Amino acid sequence: MKLASFLCSVTLIASLAAVVARAADSAAPLNPSGFRIRRGTNLSHWLSQYAGQPRTQFITENDLRFIARSGFDHVRLPIDESELWLKDGRPNEENFALMLSAIRWARANGLRVIVDLHTVHAHHFNAENEGLKNTLWTDPKSQEHFLGLWRELSARLRDQPVDAVAYEIMNEPVTDDHEDWNKLAATTLAQIRTTEPTRVVVIGSNKWQGPWTFPHLRVPAGDKNIILSTHCYAPFPFTHHKASWVPLKAYTGPVHYPGPTIAADDLAKIRASGNQPLIDQLGSAAENWSPARLRQELKPAIDRAKELGLQLYCGEFGCLPTVPRADRLAYYRDFVAVLERESLAWANWEYKGDFGVFEWHGWEFFGGAPDVEMLDALMQR
């Protein structure tokens, strides 16, 4: 499909989608600041997890325009300490300017923005597989430095309208003690509240924001300008098939959705191999995956959000293109249907990248075509 005709068709559909969106919004708790989100995408690999592609070409105002016309209403903007600050601690003014440009482009196209502090020097969500050590939970200086990053971010962003820009304190905290994260999140929120009492702040749970850890999540009582955020890549052996950064890369056989991810005879061979890191990541592969099972995976987060009276947001989900095409599209269609049935806002991972809306050809995104079938699945068309 030609890009121009695609944009014309989604513009017609968007007006109908807006009616549905308003109905879904009415079922979810809404924050008093008016920061309303429903369907979004992640602007990854630009100011976070950067791999060297030309920044001024990788994300432009045309991308934000395309995102809005495709039916999204917000973007999640991951940023890394290593990209926004120089090694000597001074702000990287060029990249701060890009962040502000993205917010300006988003607002000009009717999109809201969640600024997500994705990684910091003292914490990386994938430290275990990257050979890194997280010091954020044990070093008071690292925690004070983390608070300093948010003082700088808040100082630069506090003039943005509270109904247009929100903050996500940190992406995918990982610590053995849930209270480590609860305390740091509360301290950071209290600091933000000293100068921004009505800013919407997004807070996830410990252990990669997994739904299963939501019963342990604590947030300050009475603050309704909080959105809770979960991430869900279940079934992991399917969505991360052949992913180079996790032990699952050792399995290259067939996977499927719906139904069992890996056939019983293949699972038996893996267990007999003695590859324990791989075996440990295949715990759910024999289960019968379906929309009902996906909802079951999300249920602890859904229940905790209802208990707290706060909106729940699925800030990341996605599937690599290493699985059968029809199965991948079925997963996207089913997962989004479950989210929207439960009145969860969402942002797929990601706009451009391995999981991306834009087809993957190494880092050659420039002039590439969007995955129209994926967009249709995401938008439930």
C-alpha positions in Angstrom: 0.0 0.0 0.0 1.3 3.5 -0.9 2.0 5.6 2.2 -0.2 8.4 0.9 -3.3 6.2 0.5 -2.6 4.6 3.8 -2.6 8.0 5.6 -5.9 8.9 3.8 -7.6 5.7 5.0 -6.4 6.0 8.6 -7.6 9.7 8.7 -11.1 8.5 8.0 -10.9 5.7 10.6 -9.5 8.1 13.2 -12.8 10.0 13.7 -14.6 6.7 14.5 -11.7 5.6 16.7 -12.0 8.8 18.7 -15.6 8.0 19.7 -14.4 4.5 20.9 -11.5 6.1 22.7 -13.8 8.5 24.6 -15.9 5.5 25.7 -12.9 3.6 26.9 -11.5 6.6 28.7 -14.7 6.9 30.7 -14.1 3.4 32.2 -10.6 4.2 33.5 -9.7 6.5 36.4 -8.6 9.9 35.1 -6.0 12.2 36.7 -7.2 15.7 37.7 -4.5 17.3 35.5 -6.1 16.2 32.3 -3.3 14.1 30.9 -5.3 11.7 28.8 -3.7 8.8 27.0 -5.0 5.7 25.3 -2.8 4.5 22.4 0.9 5.3 22.1 4.3 4.2 20.8 7.9 4.3 22.1 10.4 6.6 20.4 13.3 4.3 21.2 16.9 4.2 20.0 17.1 8.0 19.6 17.9 9.5 23.0 18.1 6.1 24.6 19.9 2.8 23.7 21.5 4.8 20.9 23.4 2.8 18.2 24.9 5.6 16.1 22.3 6.4 13.5 22.0 10.1 12.5 19.7 11.5 15.2 18.5 14.4 13.1 17.2 12.0 10.4 16.1 9.1 12.7 13.2 11.0 14.4 11.9 14.2 12.7 8.6 16.2 12.9 7.4 14.0 10.0 7.6 11.0 12.3 5.4 12.7 14.9 3.0 13.7 12.2 2.8 10.1 10.9 2.3 8.8 14.4 -0.6 11.1 15.0 -2.2 10.3 11.6 -1.8 6.6 12.3 -4.2 6.8 15.3 -1.8 7.2 18.2 -2.5 9.9 20.8 0.9 9.9 22.7 4.5 8.9 22.6 6.7 7.5 25.3 10.1 9.2 25.0 12.9 7.1 26.5 16.0 9.1 27.5 19.3 7.8 29.0 21.6 9.6 31.3 24.5 8.8 28.9 22.7 10.6 26.1 21.4 13.7 28.0 24.5 14.3 30.1 28.2 14.3 29.2 30.7 12.2 31.0 31.7 15.1 33.2 28.1 15.6 34.3 27.3 18.7 32.3 24.1 18.6 30.2 24.4 17.6 26.6 22.7 20.7 25.3 22.4 19.3 21.7 20.4 16.3 22.9 18.4 18.3 25.4 17.4 20.5 22.5 16.3 17.3 20.6 14.2 16.2 23.5 12.4 19.6 23.6 12.0 19.5 19.8 10.3 16.1 20.1 7.9 17.5 22.7 7.2 20.6 20.5 6.6 18.4 17.4 4.3 16.1 19.4 2.2 18.9 20.8 1.9 20.5 17.3 0.4 17.2 16.1 -1.9 16.7 19.1 0.2 14.1 20.8 1.0 13.9 24.5 4.4 12.9 25.7 5.7 10.7 28.6 9.4 11.5 29.3 10.9 8.2 30.5 14.2 8.2 32.3 15.2 4.8 30.8 18.7 4.1 32.0 21.2 5.8 34.3 24.8 5.1 35.1 23.8 3.4 38.4 21.0 1.3 37.0 20.3 -0.7 33.8 17.2 -2.9 33.5 19.3 -5.6 31.7 22.4 -5.4 33.9 22.4 -9.1 34.5 22.7 -9.9 30.8 25.0 -6.9 30.0 27.7 -7.7 32.5 26.9 -4.5 34.5 26.4 -3.9 38.2 23.5 -1.8 39.5 24.7 0.4 42.4 21.5 2.5 42.7 20.1 0.5 45.6 23.2 0.3 47.7 25.0 3.6 47.2 23.6 6.8 48.8 25.6 8.9 46.4 24.1 7.1 43.4 20.6 7.8 44.8 21.4 11.5 45.3 22.8 11.7 41.8 19.6 10.1 40.5 17.6 12.8 42.3 19.8 15.4 40.8 19.0 14.2 37.3 15.3 14.7 38.1 16.0 18.2 39.5 17.6 19.1 36.1 14.8 17.4 34.1 12.1 19.1 36.1 13.8 22.5 35.8 13.8 22.2 32.0 10.4 20.7 31.6 8.2 22.3 34.3 6.9 25.0 31.9 5.3 22.3 29.7 1.5 22.0 30.2 0.6 19.3 32.7 -2.1 18.0 30.3 0.5 17.5 27.6 3.7 16.2 29.2 4.2 13.6 32.0 7.3 12.1 33.7 8.2 8.4 34.2 10.5 8.2 37.1 12.5 5.2 35.9 12.2 2.4 33.4 12.1 -1.2 34.7 13.7 -1.0 38.2 15.3 -4.3 39.2 16.2 -4.9 42.8 15.9 -7.9 45.1 14.0 -5.9 47.7 10.8 -4.3 46.5 11.0 -1.7 49.2 14.2 -0.3 47.6 12.2 0.8 44.7 9.2 1.9 46.7 11.3 4.2 48.8 13.2 5.7 45.9 10.1 6.3 43.9 8.4 8.0 46.8 11.5 10.2 47.4 11.7 11.2 43.8 8.0 11.9 43.6 8.2 14.1 46.7 11.0 16.1 45.2 9.1 16.6 41.9 6.0 17.7 43.9 7.9 20.5 45.6 7.9 22.5 42.3 5.3 20.6 40.2 2.4 19.7 42.4 0.1 18.7 39.5 2.5 17.0 37.1 1.4 13.5 36.1 4.0 11.0 37.2 4.2 7.5 35.8 5.4 4.8 38.3 5.9 1.1 37.5 6.6 -1.8 39.8 9.9 -3.6 40.6 11.4 -6.4 38.5 11.0 -4.9 35.0 7.5 -3.5 35.8 6.2 -7.0 35.6 2.5 -7.5 36.5 3.4 -10.2 39.0 5.2 -7.6 41.3 2.3 -5.1 41.5 1.1 -6.5 44.8 4.3 -5.2 46.3 4.1 -1.7 44.7 3.4 1.2 47.1 2.7 4.7 46.0 1.9 7.8 48.2 -1.8 7.9 49.2 -4.1 10.6 47.9 -2.0 11.6 44.9 -4.3 11.1 41.9 -1.8 12.6 39.4 -0.1 9.2 39.2 -0.4 6.7 36.4 0.7 3.1 37.2 2.7 1.4 34.5 3.3 -2.3 33.7 5.4 -3.9 31.0 4.4 -7.2 29.5 6.1 -9.4 27.0 4.3 -12.6 27.7 4.7 -15.2 26.4 8.4 -14.3 26.6 9.7 -17.4 24.6 7.5 -16.2 21.8 7.9 -12.4 21.8 11.7 -12.7 22.3 12.4 -15.6 20.0 16.0 -15.5 18.9 16.6 -12.3 20.9 20.4 -11.8 21.0 20.5 -10.3 24.5 18.8 -13.0 26.5 19.5 -16.8 27.0 16.5 -17.6 24.7 18.8 -17.0 21.7 20.0 -20.6 22.1 16.7 -21.9 20.9 16.1 -21.5 17.2 13.3 -24.0 16.7 9.7 -23.1 15.9 7.4 -21.1 18.1 3.7 -20.3 17.8 0.8 -18.2 19.1 -1.9 -18.9 20.1 -1.5 -22.2 21.9 1.7 -23.7 23.4 4.7 -21.6 22.4 7.0 -24.6 21.9 5.9 -28.1 21.1 6.2 -30.7 23.9 8.9 -32.8 22.1 11.0 -29.7 21.5 10.7 -28.7 25.1 11.8 -32.2 26.2 14.9 -31.9 24.1 15.8 -28.5 25.6 15.3 -29.8 29.2 17.5 -32.8 28.4 20.3 -30.5 27.1 21.1 -29.2 30.5 21.2 -25.5 29.3 19.9 -24.1 32.6 19.8 -20.4 31.6 17.7 -21.3 28.6 15.5 -23.7 30.6 14.8 -21.0 33.2 13.3 -18.8 30.5 11.0 -21.4 29.1 8.8 -21.7 32.1 5.6 -20.6 30.2 6.4 -22.2 26.9 4.1 -25.2 27.4 1.1 -23.2 28.4 -1.9 -22.7 26.2 -1.6 -19.0 25.3 -4.8 -17.1 24.4 -6.5 -13.8 25.1 -7.7 -15.3 28.4 -4.2 -16.3 29.4 -2.8 -12.9 28.5 -5.4 -11.3 30.7 -4.5 -13.6 33.5 -0.9 -12.5 33.1 -2.0 -8.8 33.5 -4.4 -9.5 36.4 -2.2 -8.6 39.4 -1.5 -5.2 37.9 -5.2 -4.7 37.0 -6.3 -5.6 40.5 -3.7 -3.3 42.2 -4.6 -0.4 40.0 -8.3 -0.8 40.9 -7.4 -1.1 44.5 -5.5 2.2 44.4 -8.0 3.9 42.1 -5.4 4.8 39.6 -5.1 4.5 35.8 -3.1 1.5 34.6 -0.8 1.9 31.5 1.0 -0.8 29.6 4.1 1.2 28.6 5.8 -1.6 26.8 4.8 -4.8 24.9 5.8 -6.2 21.6 7.0 -9.1 19.6 10.1 -9.6 17.4 9.6 -10.4 13.7 11.5 -13.7 14.1 8.2 -15.6 14.6 5.7 -16.7 12.0 4.1 -13.6 10.5 0.4 -14.6 11.0 1.2 -15.6 14.6 2.9 -12.2 15.3 -0.1 -10.3 14.0 -2.5 -12.5 16.0 -0.5 -11.7 19.2 -0.7 -8.0 18.6 -4.4 -8.0 17.8 -5.2 -10.2 20.9 -3.0 -8.4 23.3 -4.3 -4.9 22.4 -7.9 -6.2 22.6 -7.3 -7.5 26.1 -5.7 -4.2 27.1 -8.6 -2.1 25.8 -11.2 -4.4 27.2 -9.7 -3.7 30.6 -9.4 0.1 29.9 -5.6 0.1 29.9 -3.8 2.7 28.0 -0.7 1.4 26.1 2.4 2.1 24.1 3.9 -0.6 21.9 7.6 -1.2 21.9 8.4 0.3 19.5 8.2 2.8 16.6 11.6 2.1 15.0 13.7 -0.9 16.0 13.7 -4.7 16.3 10.1 -4.7 17.4 9.2 -1.7 15.3 6.3 -0.4 13.4 8.8 0.5 10.7 10.2 -2.7 9.0 13.6 -3.7 10.2 16.5 -3.6 7.8 19.5 -3.3 10.0 19.6 0.4 10.9 18.4 1.4 7.4 15.1 3.1 8.4 15.4 6.1 6.2 12.9 5.8 3.4 11.5 2.5 4.7 7.9 1.5 4.8 5.7 1.1 7.8 4.3 -2.3 8.7 0.7 -1.5 7.8 -0.7 -4.8 9.0 0.9 -4.3 12.4 -0.6 -0.9 12.6 -4.0 -2.3 11.7 -3.6 -4.9 14.5 -2.6 -2.3 17.0 -5.5 0.0 16.1 -7.9 -3.0 16.0 -8.9 -2.2 12.4 
